[in-house]
Amino acid sequence: MQANIEDMPGMSFDCECGRKHSVDIGKLVIGSDNLDEIVEGLSAFRGEKLLVLMDKNTYGAFGEIVVKRLLDYGFQLKSFMFDTGDRMLLPDERSIGRALLEVEPDTTFILVAGSGVLSDIARIVSYRTGKRFAIVATAPSMDGYTSVGSSLIVGNTKTTIYSHYPCAIFADTSVMRNAPMIMIRAGFGDVIGKLTALADWNLTRIINNEYYCGTIAKLVQKGVGKCMESAEGLAARDERSIRCLIDALILTGLSIGLAGVSRPASGTEHQLAHYWEIKAVEKGEEHPLHGNSVGVGTVVTAMLYELASGILPEGIDYPKADFVKSLLEKVGAFTNPRDLGISRELFVESMMNAMNMKDKYTVLRYCAQKGKLEEFTDIITRELYN
């Protein structure tokens, strides 16, 4: 609980929950102007062949500088930049295949300069080719840097394929503070989503006796708390606030690996966000950044918890919807699904069906079992789409 995030790689401890937890990442470097630390952290691979993956945005943000510095220090590397024109880069078969074509027989290591999509592509390519990989983060936009899974679009359907951790993550706050504000808001929304994810985790502990770890829950709460305290500074791109945000994103991402399940970081708010994303993918449309959808999903989930308060078991601590909205408004983030382009019809459909996408018990399923989901959905819909 008292460890610095940079000290957590390699940590292993026996927990009160009865399990042994470990952090199987070799290195975490978070700080300002840490280009030299990137070079030092990759020094073991100086005599090997590196493949550096970027897109046109991350190339300009930091990728070009990283490549130049590595070349100056004698690294052997090949760089590849995705260029999708005006289209959003998607983690689909096309992009994965394109990256795979750049892996040469003597490539031993993959370095990605980017955020969510690029990390997902690099993770699955490195895993399937048996290469290790590291991430140079360019935006505090999501908690997947420390993930063992890649969120991919396969066969026009969004799915998560589990693979392995990066061996190192480098996060430069002086770079990330200049990320597009919509990405900073997305990262904040992803962090705020843990408020309802933890409520769902506790709910299923009580109802289904599902595995639960109080230590991991407290770790997540610690990261979320620091981030919430720094919310106003994010709108001003304050570097200390950006540090609190990326700390929270990395810590909550690590919590999934510690627990061995996604429970500490994903609940109803993610079910709703994934449902909206899948429906957009099915239509061949672009969807909002994941974290922005999660933030809105957290408001909706908090509304549902408030309506269900009279039928909930004792001991469920959930956030109030107005509190969640006030946090998101501090950074200028979305608070209503309508603002994301989610139609009234799609919203109702998601409330009734998102719980069926995965076998994960949340407050949606609880309300359905109590025969209240349709009634509560109608109340929430009328409030949001008045």
LINDA-V485375 format. One record per helix or strand of 2 or more residues. SS is the DSSP state (2 for helix, 1 for strand). FROM is the first residue (numbers start at 1). LEN is the number of residues. If there is no record, write none. Layout:
# LINDA-V485375
SS|FROM|LEN, SS|FROM|LEN
This chain:
# LINDA-V485375
2|5|3, 1|12|3, 1|20|3, 1|27|5, 2|35|7, 2|43|3, 1|49|7, 2|56|17, 1|76|7, 2|93|9, 1|107|8, 2|116|14, 1|132|6, 2|144|3, 1|149|6, 1|157|6, 1|168|5, 2|173|4, 2|181|12, 2|194|15, 2|214|16, 2|231|5, 2|239|21, 2|268|15, 2|290|18, 2|309|3, 2|321|10, 2|337|4, 2|344|13, 2|363|7, 2|373|12
